[in-house]
Amino acid sequence: MNVLTNCKKISKKAAAMTVPFLLLHFHAPACRVSRSLALVLSELRDSYKGELEFRQINVEELMASQLLVDYEIFSLPTLLLLDGEVPLVRIRGFISKQKLEKILNRFLRVLYYEF
């Protein structure tokens, strides 16, 4: 898997995507909360196929990375919904499947609404 280490790599990845948005999960394998959130995300992955691309970023591999600074990742887990490289929604800590679905649906509905 290609490791995303800075905003430029995120931009290139976003430009090559066939879906409009990228949901980044910044995590650490040793973190229980991160592992619990990973289970929630795996349950949601199929529901948002074609709308969101899900990516996990192991911060232990990127400890001194500019990516963590650029996106202000100070706590784990952190979810970041991006449009290209622009952060739209940031969620720190654990969030239930129902709450995350509510946030994603509300946000995606607004962005996809046609007049």
ZATIVEX-344686 format. One record per residue: residue number from 1; residue in one letter; x, y, z of N, C-alpha, C, O, CB in turn. Coordinates in steps of 0.1 Angstrom, whole numbers, plus 5000, padded with zeros to 4 digits. Each point is the difference from the previous one (the first is absolute). Glycine has a CB too. Layout:
# residues N
+-----+---------+------+------+------+------+------+------+------+------+------+------+------+------+------+------+------+
! num ! residuo !  n_u !  n_v !  n_w ! ca_u ! ca_v ! ca_w !  c_u !  c_v !  c_w !  o_u !  o_v !  o_w ! cb_u ! cb_v ! cb_w !
+-----+---------+------+------+------+------+------+------+------+------+------+------+------+------+------+------+------+
! NUM !       A !    X !    Y !    Z !    X !    Y !    Z !    X !    Y !    Z !    X !    Y !    Z !    X !    Y !    Z !
...
+-----+---------+------+------+------+------+------+------+------+------+------+------+------+------+------+------+------+
//
This chain:
# residues 115
+-----+---------+------+------+------+------+------+------+------+------+------+------+------+------+------+------+------+
! num ! residuo !  n_u !  n_v !  n_w ! ca_u ! ca_v ! ca_w !  c_u !  c_v !  c_w !  o_u !  o_v !  o_w ! cb_u ! cb_v ! cb_w !
+-----+---------+------+------+------+------+------+------+------+------+------+------+------+------+------+------+------+
!   1 !       M ! 5008 ! 4988 ! 5000 ! 4992 ! 5012 ! 5000 ! 5009 ! 5012 ! 5000 ! 5010 ! 5001 ! 5007 ! 4971 ! 4987 ! 5005 !
!   2 !       N ! 5015 ! 5022 ! 4980 ! 5007 ! 5013 ! 4999 ! 4998 ! 5008 ! 5013 ! 4989 ! 5003 ! 5004 ! 5009 ! 4997 ! 4971 !
!   3 !       V ! 5013 ! 5003 ! 5032 ! 4999 ! 5008 ! 5012 ! 4998 ! 5015 ! 4997 ! 5008 ! 5005 ! 4993 ! 5006 ! 4978 ! 5019 !
!   4 !       L ! 4976 ! 5022 ! 4994 ! 4997 ! 5015 ! 4998 ! 5007 ! 5007 ! 5011 ! 4997 ! 4999 ! 5012 ! 4980 ! 4997 ! 4977 !
!   5 !       T ! 5033 ! 5012 ! 5007 ! 5009 ! 5007 ! 5010 ! 4999 ! 5015 ! 5000 ! 5005 ! 5006 ! 5009 ! 5010 ! 4975 ! 4989 !
!   6 !       N ! 4979 ! 5025 ! 4992 ! 4998 ! 5014 ! 5000 ! 4988 ! 5004 ! 4991 ! 4994 ! 4992 ! 4993 ! 5031 ! 5011 ! 5010 !
!   7 !       C ! 4972 ! 5010 ! 4998 ! 4989 ! 5005 ! 4993 ! 5001 ! 4999 ! 4985 ! 4990 ! 4998 ! 4993 ! 5006 ! 5018 ! 5025 !
!   8 !       K ! 5016 ! 4985 ! 4976 ! 5002 ! 4998 ! 4986 ! 4996 ! 4986 ! 4995 ! 4994 ! 4999 ! 4990 ! 5024 ! 5019 ! 5011 !
!   9 !       K ! 4986 ! 4972 ! 5007 ! 4996 ! 4987 ! 4997 ! 4985 ! 4998 ! 5001 ! 4994 ! 4993 ! 4992 ! 5028 ! 4999 ! 5016 !
!  10 !       I ! 4972 ! 5014 ! 5002 ! 4985 ! 5000 ! 5002 ! 4994 ! 5006 ! 4988 ! 4990 ! 4994 ! 4994 ! 5012 ! 5007 ! 5031 !
!  11 !       S ! 5003 ! 5010 ! 4970 ! 4994 ! 5007 ! 4988 ! 5001 ! 4991 ! 4988 ! 4990 ! 4999 ! 4992 ! 5017 ! 5023 ! 5018 !
!  12 !       K ! 5004 ! 4972 ! 4988 ! 5002 ! 4991 ! 4988 ! 4990 ! 4988 ! 5002 ! 4994 ! 4996 ! 4990 ! 5030 ! 5011 ! 5007 !
!  13 !       K ! 4975 ! 4988 ! 5015 ! 4991 ! 4988 ! 5002 ! 4985 ! 5005 ! 4997 ! 4993 ! 4993 ! 4994 ! 5023 ! 4997 ! 5023 !
!  14 !       A ! 4981 ! 5022 ! 4988 ! 4986 ! 5005 ! 4998 ! 4997 ! 5002 ! 4986 ! 4989 ! 4998 ! 4995 ! 5012 ! 5012 ! 5028 !
!  15 !       A ! 5009 ! 4996 ! 4969 ! 4998 ! 5002 ! 4986 ! 4998 ! 4988 ! 4992 ! 4993 ! 5000 ! 4990 ! 5021 ! 5020 ! 5013 !
!  16 !       A ! 4992 ! 4969 ! 5002 ! 4998 ! 4987 ! 4992 ! 4988 ! 4992 ! 5005 ! 4997 ! 4990 ! 4993 ! 5028 ! 5010 ! 5005 !
!  17 !       M ! 4968 ! 5005 ! 5012 ! 4988 ! 4992 ! 5005 ! 4988 ! 5002 ! 4990 ! 4999 ! 5010 ! 4993 ! 5009 ! 4994 ! 5031 !
!  18 !       T ! 4984 ! 4985 ! 4976 ! 4988 ! 5001 ! 4993 ! 4988 ! 5004 ! 5008 ! 4989 ! 5002 ! 4995 ! 5020 ! 4980 ! 4990 !
!  19 !       V ! 4993 ! 5019 ! 5028 ! 4990 ! 5005 ! 5009 ! 5003 ! 5014 ! 5005 ! 5012 ! 5004 ! 5000 ! 4983 ! 4972 ! 5008 !
!  20 !       P ! 4995 ! 5032 ! 4996 ! 5003 ! 5014 ! 5003 ! 5007 ! 5003 ! 5013 ! 5006 ! 5010 ! 5002 ! 4974 ! 4994 ! 4985 !
!  21 !       F ! 5019 ! 4987 ! 5023 ! 5005 ! 5003 ! 5013 ! 5009 ! 4989 ! 5006 ! 4998 ! 4988 ! 4996 ! 4982 ! 5026 ! 5008 !
!  22 !       L ! 5029 ! 4990 ! 5005 ! 5009 ! 4990 ! 5006 ! 4998 ! 5001 ! 5015 ! 5000 ! 5011 ! 5006 ! 5017 ! 4991 ! 4975 !
!  23 !       L ! 4981 ! 4987 ! 5026 ! 4999 ! 5000 ! 5014 ! 5013 ! 4993 ! 5006 ! 5002 ! 4988 ! 4998 ! 4972 ! 5011 ! 5001 !
!  24 !       L ! 5034 ! 5009 ! 5008 ! 5013 ! 4995 ! 5005 ! 4998 ! 4997 ! 5015 ! 4994 ! 5007 ! 5007 ! 5019 ! 5007 ! 4977 !
!  25 !       H ! 4991 ! 4974 ! 5020 ! 5000 ! 4995 ! 5013 ! 5014 ! 5000 ! 5006 ! 5008 ! 4991 ! 4996 ! 4971 ! 4995 ! 5000 !
!  26 !       F ! 5025 ! 5024 ! 5011 ! 5013 ! 5000 ! 5006 ! 5000 ! 4992 ! 5013 ! 4992 ! 5003 ! 5009 ! 5013 ! 5020 ! 4982 !
!  27 !       H ! 5003 ! 4966 ! 5010 ! 4999 ! 4991 ! 5011 ! 5014 ! 4995 ! 5004 ! 5010 ! 5002 ! 4993 ! 4967 ! 4991 ! 4999 !
!  28 !       A ! 5023 ! 4999 ! 5019 ! 5011 ! 4993 ! 5004 ! 4996 ! 4986 ! 5004 ! 4990 ! 4998 ! 5007 ! 5021 ! 5023 ! 5002 !
!  29 !       P ! 4996 ! 4969 ! 4986 ! 4995 ! 4986 ! 5002 ! 4999 ! 4996 ! 5015 ! 4992 ! 4991 ! 5003 ! 5019 ! 5003 ! 4975 !
!  30 !       A ! 4997 ! 5012 ! 5030 ! 5000 ! 4997 ! 5014 ! 4988 ! 5006 ! 5008 ! 4998 ! 4997 ! 5011 ! 5027 ! 5001 ! 4988 !
!  31 !       C ! 4968 ! 5011 ! 4994 ! 4990 ! 5008 ! 5007 ! 4986 ! 4993 ! 4999 ! 4996 ! 4997 ! 4989 ! 5016 ! 5024 ! 5005 !
!  32 !       R ! 4982 ! 4975 ! 5017 ! 4988 ! 4993 ! 5000 ! 4988 ! 5008 ! 4993 ! 4992 ! 4995 ! 4993 ! 5016 ! 4994 ! 5028 !
!  33 !       V ! 4992 ! 5024 ! 4982 ! 4990 ! 5008 ! 4994 ! 5001 ! 5001 ! 4985 ! 4990 ! 4999 ! 4993 ! 5009 ! 5015 ! 5028 !
!  34 !       S ! 5013 ! 4987 ! 4974 ! 5003 ! 4999 ! 4986 ! 4995 ! 4987 ! 4994 ! 4994 ! 5000 ! 4989 ! 5026 ! 5016 ! 5014 !
!  35 !       R ! 4983 ! 4973 ! 5003 ! 4995 ! 4987 ! 4995 ! 4985 ! 4999 ! 5000 ! 4994 ! 4995 ! 4991 ! 5027 ! 4995 ! 5018 !
!  36 !       S ! 4972 ! 5015 ! 5001 ! 4986 ! 5000 ! 5001 ! 4994 ! 5009 ! 4989 ! 4990 ! 4996 ! 4993 ! 5011 ! 5001 ! 5031 !
!  37 !       L ! 5005 ! 5014 ! 4973 ! 4995 ! 5009 ! 4989 ! 5003 ! 4993 ! 4987 ! 4991 ! 5002 ! 4991 ! 5013 ! 5019 ! 5023 !
!  38 !       A ! 5006 ! 4972 ! 4984 ! 5003 ! 4993 ! 4988 ! 4989 ! 4990 ! 4997 ! 4997 ! 4998 ! 4988 ! 5028 ! 5005 ! 5016 !
!  39 !       L ! 4970 ! 4990 ! 5006 ! 4988 ! 4991 ! 4998 ! 4988 ! 5007 ! 4995 ! 4993 ! 4995 ! 4991 ! 5016 ! 4991 ! 5027 !
!  40 !       V ! 4988 ! 5026 ! 4988 ! 4989 ! 5008 ! 4995 ! 5002 ! 5004 ! 4985 ! 4990 ! 4999 ! 4992 ! 5006 ! 5010 ! 5032 !
!  41 !       L ! 5016 ! 4995 ! 4973 ! 5002 ! 5005 ! 4986 ! 4999 ! 4988 ! 4990 ! 4995 ! 5002 ! 4989 ! 5020 ! 5016 ! 5020 !
!  42 !       S ! 4990 ! 4970 ! 4995 ! 4998 ! 4989 ! 4991 ! 4986 ! 4996 ! 4998 ! 4996 ! 4995 ! 4989 ! 5026 ! 4997 ! 5019 !
!  43 !       E ! 4969 ! 5010 ! 5002 ! 4986 ! 4998 ! 4998 ! 4994 ! 5010 ! 4991 ! 4990 ! 4997 ! 4992 ! 5009 ! 4993 ! 5031 !
!  44 !       L ! 5006 ! 5022 ! 4976 ! 4994 ! 5011 ! 4992 ! 5006 ! 5000 ! 4986 ! 4994 ! 5006 ! 4991 ! 5003 ! 5007 ! 5030 !
!  45 !       R ! 5014 ! 4981 ! 4977 ! 5007 ! 5001 ! 4987 ! 4991 ! 4997 ! 4988 ! 5000 ! 5008 ! 4990 ! 5021 ! 4986 ! 5022 !
!  46 !       D ! 4972 ! 4995 ! 4988 ! 4991 ! 4996 ! 4989 ! 4989 ! 5010 ! 4998 ! 4995 ! 5002 ! 4989 ! 5011 ! 4974 ! 5015 !
!  47 !       S ! 4989 ! 5030 ! 5007 ! 4988 ! 5009 ! 4999 ! 5003 ! 5013 ! 4992 ! 4991 ! 5006 ! 4995 ! 5001 ! 4984 ! 5027 !
!  48 !       Y ! 5021 ! 5014 ! 4978 ! 5004 ! 5012 ! 4994 ! 5008 ! 4998 ! 4987 ! 5007 ! 5009 ! 4996 ! 4992 ! 5002 ! 5027 !
!  49 !       K ! 5001 ! 4977 ! 4972 ! 5008 ! 4998 ! 4988 ! 4995 ! 5009 ! 4989 ! 4988 ! 5001 ! 4998 ! 5015 ! 4975 ! 5008 !
!  50 !       G ! 5006 ! 5030 ! 4987 ! 4996 ! 5010 ! 4989 ! 4999 ! 5014 ! 5005 ! 5000 ! 5010 ! 4992 ! 4989 ! 4972 ! 4997 !
!  51 !       E ! 5011 ! 5020 ! 5024 ! 4999 ! 5014 ! 5006 ! 5012 ! 5003 ! 5008 ! 5005 ! 5012 ! 4999 ! 4971 ! 4986 ! 5002 !
!  52 !       L ! 5030 ! 4992 ! 5006 ! 5011 ! 5003 ! 5009 ! 5011 ! 4989 ! 4998 ! 4996 ! 4988 ! 4997 ! 4989 ! 5023 ! 5020 !
!  53 !       E ! 5027 ! 4993 ! 4984 ! 5011 ! 4990 ! 5000 ! 5005 ! 5000 ! 5014 ! 5004 ! 5011 ! 5005 ! 5002 ! 4992 ! 4970 !
!  54 !       F ! 4996 ! 4986 ! 5031 ! 5005 ! 4998 ! 5014 ! 5014 ! 4997 ! 5000 ! 5005 ! 4991 ! 4992 ! 4973 ! 5002 ! 5016 !
!  55 !       R ! 5030 ! 5014 ! 5000 ! 5015 ! 4997 ! 5001 ! 5004 ! 5000 ! 5015 ! 4995 ! 5009 ! 5007 ! 5009 ! 5001 ! 4970 !
!  56 !       Q ! 5004 ! 4980 ! 5027 ! 5005 ! 5000 ! 5013 ! 5015 ! 5005 ! 5000 ! 5007 ! 4996 ! 4991 ! 4977 ! 4985 ! 5016 !
!  57 !       I ! 5019 ! 5027 ! 5002 ! 5014 ! 5005 ! 5000 ! 5006 ! 4997 ! 5014 ! 4995 ! 5006 ! 5010 ! 5000 ! 5013 ! 4973 !
!  58 !       N ! 5015 ! 4973 ! 5018 ! 5006 ! 4996 ! 5012 ! 5010 ! 5010 ! 5004 ! 5010 ! 5002 ! 4993 ! 4987 ! 4974 ! 5001 !
!  59 !       V ! 5000 ! 5032 ! 5016 ! 5009 ! 5011 ! 5004 ! 5013 ! 4995 ! 5006 ! 5010 ! 5008 ! 5000 ! 4970 ! 5006 ! 5004 !
!  60 !       E ! 5021 ! 4974 ! 5000 ! 5013 ! 4995 ! 5005 ! 5010 ! 4999 ! 4989 ! 5012 ! 5000 ! 5002 ! 4976 ! 4987 ! 5016 !
!  61 !       E ! 5008 ! 5012 ! 4969 ! 5009 ! 4999 ! 4989 ! 5003 ! 5014 ! 4995 ! 5009 ! 5002 ! 4992 ! 4981 ! 4977 ! 5001 !
!  62 !       L ! 5003 ! 5031 ! 5012 ! 5002 ! 5014 ! 4996 ! 5003 ! 5010 ! 5011 ! 4997 ! 5012 ! 4999 ! 4987 ! 4983 ! 4983 !
!  63 !       M ! 5023 ! 5000 ! 5028 ! 5001 ! 5008 ! 5012 ! 5005 ! 5015 ! 4998 ! 4995 ! 5009 ! 5007 ! 5010 ! 4970 ! 5005 !
!  64 !       A ! 5004 ! 5023 ! 4979 ! 5005 ! 5014 ! 4997 ! 4995 ! 5005 ! 4987 ! 5006 ! 5009 ! 4994 ! 5015 ! 4986 ! 5020 !
!  65 !       S ! 4968 ! 5000 ! 4982 ! 4995 ! 5003 ! 4986 ! 4993 ! 5014 ! 5000 ! 4994 ! 5005 ! 5009 ! 5003 ! 4971 ! 4987 !
!  66 !       Q ! 5005 ! 5031 ! 4993 ! 4994 ! 5013 ! 4998 ! 4985 ! 4999 ! 4999 ! 4993 ! 5009 ! 5003 ! 5028 ! 4998 ! 4985 !
!  67 !       L ! 4974 ! 4981 ! 5008 ! 4986 ! 4997 ! 4999 ! 4993 ! 5003 ! 5013 ! 4989 ! 5006 ! 5001 ! 5015 ! 4977 ! 4981 !
!  68 !       L ! 5002 ! 5012 ! 5029 ! 4994 ! 5001 ! 5013 ! 4999 ! 5015 ! 5004 ! 4991 ! 5004 ! 5007 ! 5018 ! 4973 ! 4999 !
!  69 !       V ! 5001 ! 5031 ! 4990 ! 5001 ! 5014 ! 5003 ! 4989 ! 5007 ! 4991 ! 4993 ! 5008 ! 5005 ! 5032 ! 4991 ! 5002 !
!  70 !       D ! 4976 ! 4998 ! 4980 ! 4991 ! 5007 ! 4991 ! 4985 ! 4998 ! 5004 ! 4992 ! 5010 ! 4999 ! 5025 ! 4987 ! 4983 !
!  71 !       Y ! 4979 ! 4992 ! 5022 ! 4986 ! 4997 ! 5004 ! 4997 ! 5001 ! 5015 ! 4990 ! 4997 ! 5004 ! 5009 ! 4988 ! 4976 !
!  72 !       E ! 5011 ! 5020 ! 5027 ! 4999 ! 5002 ! 5015 ! 4994 ! 4988 ! 5007 ! 4990 ! 5000 ! 5007 ! 5006 ! 5024 ! 4988 !
!  73 !       I ! 5011 ! 4965 ! 5003 ! 4997 ! 4987 ! 5007 ! 5007 ! 5000 ! 5013 ! 5012 ! 4997 ! 5001 ! 4984 ! 4991 ! 4977 !
!  74 !       F ! 4996 ! 5015 ! 5033 ! 5006 ! 5000 ! 5013 ! 4995 ! 4989 ! 5009 ! 5006 ! 4997 ! 5011 ! 4995 ! 5027 ! 4987 !
!  75 !       S ! 4988 ! 4969 ! 4998 ! 4995 ! 4989 ! 5009 ! 4995 ! 4989 ! 4991 ! 4997 ! 5002 ! 4988 ! 4997 ! 5014 ! 5030 !
!  76 !       L ! 5005 ! 4972 ! 4987 ! 4996 ! 4988 ! 4993 ! 4988 ! 4994 ! 5007 ! 4999 ! 5000 ! 5012 ! 5025 ! 4996 ! 4980 !
!  77 !       P ! 4968 ! 4998 ! 5000 ! 4999 ! 5001 ! 4985 ! 4994 ! 5013 ! 4996 ! 4993 ! 5007 ! 5007 ! 5005 ! 4969 ! 4991 !
!  78 !       T ! 5005 ! 5028 ! 4989 ! 4995 ! 5012 ! 4994 ! 4995 ! 4996 ! 4986 ! 5007 ! 4994 ! 4993 ! 5008 ! 5022 ! 5020 !
!  79 !       L ! 4972 ! 4988 ! 4984 ! 4995 ! 4998 ! 4987 ! 5000 ! 5014 ! 4993 ! 4997 ! 5010 ! 5006 ! 4988 ! 4970 ! 5001 !
!  80 !       L ! 5018 ! 5020 ! 4980 ! 5001 ! 5012 ! 4993 ! 4993 ! 4998 ! 4986 ! 5005 ! 4991 ! 4993 ! 5016 ! 5016 ! 5019 !
!  81 !       L ! 4968 ! 5000 ! 4986 ! 4993 ! 4999 ! 4987 ! 5006 ! 5011 ! 4991 ! 5000 ! 5012 ! 5003 ! 4979 ! 4978 ! 5007 !
!  82 !       L ! 5027 ! 5006 ! 4979 ! 5006 ! 5009 ! 4991 ! 4993 ! 5001 ! 4986 ! 4995 ! 4991 ! 4995 ! 5027 ! 5004 ! 5016 !
!  83 !       D ! 4978 ! 5018 ! 4984 ! 4996 ! 5002 ! 4986 ! 5013 ! 5004 ! 4994 ! 5005 ! 5012 ! 5001 ! 4971 ! 4995 ! 5004 !
!  84 !       G ! 5031 ! 4984 ! 4987 ! 5013 ! 5003 ! 4995 ! 5009 ! 4999 ! 5012 ! 5002 ! 4990 ! 5007 ! 4990 ! 5025 ! 4974 !
!  85 !       E ! 5015 ! 4996 ! 5022 ! 5009 ! 5001 ! 5012 ! 4994 ! 5009 ! 5011 ! 5006 ! 5003 ! 5010 ! 5014 ! 4993 ! 4976 !
!  86 !       V ! 4968 ! 5009 ! 5011 ! 4993 ! 5009 ! 5010 ! 4992 ! 4993 ! 5010 ! 4991 ! 4992 ! 4996 ! 5008 ! 5025 ! 4986 !
!  87 !       P ! 5004 ! 4984 ! 5031 ! 4992 ! 4994 ! 5010 ! 4987 ! 5006 ! 5001 ! 4998 ! 5012 ! 5001 ! 5023 ! 4983 ! 5012 !
!  88 !       L ! 4968 ! 4996 ! 4987 ! 4987 ! 5005 ! 5002 ! 4994 ! 4997 ! 5013 ! 4993 ! 5008 ! 5006 ! 5004 ! 4989 ! 4970 !
!  89 !       V ! 5006 ! 4991 ! 5030 ! 4995 ! 4996 ! 5013 ! 5011 ! 4993 ! 5007 ! 5008 ! 4992 ! 4994 ! 4969 ! 5005 ! 4997 !
!  90 !       R ! 5025 ! 5006 ! 5022 ! 5010 ! 4994 ! 5008 ! 4993 ! 4994 ! 5012 ! 4991 ! 5007 ! 5007 ! 5027 ! 5009 ! 4986 !
!  91 !       I ! 4984 ! 4971 ! 5010 ! 4995 ! 4993 ! 5012 ! 5011 ! 4994 ! 5008 ! 5008 ! 4992 ! 4995 ! 4970 ! 5004 ! 4993 !
!  92 !       R ! 5023 ! 5009 ! 5024 ! 5011 ! 4994 ! 5009 ! 4994 ! 4990 ! 5010 ! 4989 ! 5003 ! 5006 ! 5024 ! 5019 ! 4992 !
!  93 !       G ! 4993 ! 4967 ! 5004 ! 4995 ! 4990 ! 5009 ! 4990 ! 4991 ! 4994 ! 4998 ! 5000 ! 4988 ! 5006 ! 5016 ! 5030 !
!  94 !       F ! 4991 ! 4975 ! 4990 ! 4990 ! 4990 ! 4995 ! 4987 ! 5006 ! 4997 ! 4995 ! 5010 ! 5007 ! 5016 ! 4973 ! 5006 !
!  95 !       I ! 4982 ! 5012 ! 4977 ! 4987 ! 5004 ! 4996 ! 4992 ! 4988 ! 4996 ! 5005 ! 4991 ! 4994 ! 5002 ! 5032 ! 4999 !
!  96 !       S ! 4981 ! 4976 ! 5012 ! 4992 ! 4988 ! 4996 ! 4996 ! 5000 ! 4986 ! 5001 ! 5010 ! 4993 ! 4990 ! 4990 ! 5030 !
!  97 !       K ! 5006 ! 4988 ! 4972 ! 4996 ! 4998 ! 4986 ! 4988 ! 5009 ! 4996 ! 5000 ! 5006 ! 4990 ! 5009 ! 4970 ! 5011 !
!  98 !       Q ! 4981 ! 5025 ! 5008 ! 4988 ! 5007 ! 4998 ! 5003 ! 5015 ! 4999 ! 4995 ! 5007 ! 4991 ! 4992 ! 4976 ! 5020 !
!  99 !       K ! 5021 ! 5022 ! 4998 ! 5004 ! 5015 ! 4999 ! 5008 ! 5003 ! 4988 ! 4998 ! 5010 ! 4994 ! 5002 ! 4991 ! 5031 !
! 100 !       L ! 5010 ! 4990 ! 4972 ! 5008 ! 5003 ! 4988 ! 4992 ! 4999 ! 4987 ! 5002 ! 5009 ! 4991 ! 5017 ! 4981 ! 5021 !
! 101 !       E ! 4972 ! 5001 ! 4987 ! 4991 ! 4999 ! 4989 ! 4991 ! 5013 ! 4998 ! 4999 ! 5006 ! 4990 ! 5000 ! 4969 ! 5013 !
! 102 !       K ! 4996 ! 5030 ! 5009 ! 4992 ! 5012 ! 5000 ! 5008 ! 5012 ! 4995 ! 4996 ! 5008 ! 4992 ! 4991 ! 4983 ! 5027 !
! 103 !       I ! 5026 ! 5010 ! 4985 ! 5008 ! 5011 ! 4996 ! 5004 ! 4999 ! 4985 ! 4998 ! 5010 ! 4993 ! 5011 ! 4992 ! 5030 !
! 104 !       L ! 4995 ! 4986 ! 4973 ! 5003 ! 4998 ! 4986 ! 4988 ! 5003 ! 4991 ! 5002 ! 5006 ! 4990 ! 5016 ! 4977 ! 5017 !
! 105 !       N ! 4971 ! 5011 ! 4997 ! 4988 ! 5002 ! 4991 ! 4996 ! 5015 ! 4999 ! 4997 ! 5004 ! 4989 ! 4996 ! 4973 ! 5018 !
! 106 !       R ! 5007 ! 5029 ! 5004 ! 4996 ! 5015 ! 5000 ! 5010 ! 5008 ! 4992 ! 4996 ! 5008 ! 4992 ! 4994 ! 4989 ! 5031 !
! 107 !       F ! 5023 ! 5000 ! 4978 ! 5010 ! 5007 ! 4993 ! 5000 ! 4997 ! 4985 ! 5000 ! 5009 ! 4992 ! 5014 ! 4991 ! 5029 !
! 108 !       L ! 4985 ! 4988 ! 4976 ! 5000 ! 4996 ! 4986 ! 4987 ! 5004 ! 4993 ! 5000 ! 5004 ! 4988 ! 5014 ! 4977 ! 5017 !
! 109 !       R ! 4975 ! 5019 ! 5002 ! 4987 ! 5005 ! 4994 ! 5001 ! 5015 ! 4997 ! 4995 ! 5004 ! 4989 ! 4993 ! 4978 ! 5024 !
! 110 !       V ! 5018 ! 5026 ! 4995 ! 5002 ! 5014 ! 4997 ! 5009 ! 5002 ! 4988 ! 4997 ! 5008 ! 4992 ! 5000 ! 4997 ! 5033 !
! 111 !       L ! 5013 ! 4987 ! 4974 ! 5010 ! 5002 ! 4989 ! 4994 ! 4995 ! 4987 ! 5004 ! 5005 ! 4989 ! 5015 ! 4993 ! 5027 !
! 112 !       Y ! 4972 ! 4992 ! 4985 ! 4995 ! 4994 ! 4987 ! 4987 ! 5007 ! 4996 ! 4994 ! 4996 ! 4990 ! 5017 ! 4982 ! 5016 !
! 113 !       Y ! 4983 ! 5030 ! 5003 ! 4987 ! 5006 ! 4997 ! 5001 ! 5008 ! 4987 ! 5008 ! 5009 ! 4998 ! 4986 ! 4991 ! 5026 !
! 114 !       E ! 4997 ! 4997 ! 4967 ! 4999 ! 5008 ! 4987 ! 4988 ! 5009 ! 5000 ! 4989 ! 4996 ! 5005 ! 5023 ! 4985 ! 4983 !
! 115 !       F ! 4989 ! 5031 ! 5007 ! 4989 ! 5009 ! 5000 ! 4993 ! 4999 ! 4987 ! 4990 ! 5007 ! 4998 ! 5023 ! 5009 ! 5016 !
+-----+---------+------+------+------+------+------+------+------+------+------+------+------+------+------+------+------+
//
